[in-house]
Amino acid sequence: MQRVHFIAIGGEAMHNLAIALSKKNEYEVTGSDDEIFEPSYSRLKENGLLPREIGWFPERIHKNLNAVILGMHAAEDNPELIRAKELGIHIYSFPEYLFQQTRSKTRIVVGGSHGKTTTTAMILFVLKKCRIKADYIVGEQIEGFNEKIKLSFESRIAVFEGDEYLTSTLDRRPKFHLYKPHIAILTGIAWDQINVFPTFEFYVDQFRKFLNTLETQARLIYFAGDENLKILTDEAENTRRDVVSFPYNTPKYETSDGVTYVKTRKGEVALKIFGEHNLQNLEAAHLACRQIGVTDDNFYEAIADFPGVSGHMQKIVDKPGKTAFRDSANSPSRVRATVNAVRKQYHDRKLVACMELHTYSTLTEEYLHLYAGCMKGADVALVYYNPEVVRRKRLKELTPDKVQSAFGGNNITVFTEIRELQKTLHTMNYDNSVLVFMTSDNFSGINLLEFAEELLAP
């Protein structure tokens, strides 16, 4: 019996790993936290892992523990962590422990500033269709998979969404530096998380270091259209002669009657997804699956049914001449890609794009200028931010004029009151239109599905 204790078990990744381990008969899992929110609270309770009391209890750390797993928000002076060090118990970060659990498997790691979740989901979807078992970690709940993390004895493959966020309070490396892939995918580099990576050069260097972590004779799959990636992969080819590179681009495709068809050697395949970024993700997944023995015929047969990832270009309303999407786009590259994809797919409709600035990066003047022109493909572009969020994050005050100037274009209107935004959206005529909401949050508590249904009602 392996006894494992989680310090900060309530975290998004941590509680999913705890649940995954608890489903292996040989593991006894315990955990602590000073605060646990939904959905972690209910999921831990459902799986019999919810701590009896909230708080830190050093007496729960004992010499019979085989490992302690340290969550990101546990501080260095955490009393349970101090006790674990005193007893000499092996302390793992979340990614370190995942690596230990999969070290005998072929590891596929999907990295990059965008498209990680979708590419990972595509690979897993195809493997499931082909009845190939795989361990995995993915950042979002994906259709057909009950958990965000799965660990097993029988699978020989592990698929990781390679998050570049920091490992733990004791280890400031990005998580994806610890996974040591046999097959690595890099989708592109676009500066984000400036509170963690203060300069673009520093951010790019994290991907350079990632390339140095590849296993011997690894396969590197990367988007050839990204100039920064091209520089890094050229460097890697000179220093890692054992690594075989596979550059990819947007596959050939065409759009007809609102359906995207990807062109293959055996003809066209109709897809449920659209947009060049999604097609690039598809090509990356295709190359990765080929490396582990999935034939092209089997890949395209499976991927034709891929429905996309919830919250990623998710169609929430579809009525004759009226369609609404929700997308988690918040970085400039993602916003630009989403607007351009919808514009191309619905070229004969009016495009109303509505975006929320919510994260630390998006609400800083130093970062805002990167949004220049990213919504110019929309007929109407609405940008919302809540000044209270700016104050809560202790950032410099933003004015609507500064935001509008940063985005540029005559189609931009900036809102700081959610009711004013709702009122404006209610005044519009949505006949022959497509409406896109882009946010990593919820527009100050709006139920976007109900709101979109209301707006697009006959």
Secondary structure, 3 states (H helix, E strand, C coil): CEEEEEECCCCHHHHHHHHHHHCCCCEEEEEEECCCCCCHHHHHHHCCCCCCCCECCHHHCCCCCCEEEECCCCCCCCHHHHHHHHHCCCEEEHHHHHHHHHCCCEEEEEECCCCHHHHHHHHHHHHHHCCCCCEEECCCCCCCCCCCEECCCCCCEEEEECCCCECCCCCCCEHHHHCCCCEEEECCCCCCCCCCCCCHHHHHHHHHHHHCCCCCCCEEEEECCCHHHHHHHHHHHHHCCCCEEEEECCCCEEEECCEEEEEECCEEEECCCCCHHHHHHHHHHHHHHHHCCCCHHHHHHHHCCCCCECCECEEEEEECCEEEEEECCCCHHHHHHHHHHHHHHCCCCEEEEEEECCCCHHHCHHHHHHHCCCCCCCCEEEEECCHHHHHHCCCCCCCHHHHHHHHCCCCEEEECCHHHHHHHHHCCCCCCEEEEEECCCCCCCCCHHHHHHHHCCC
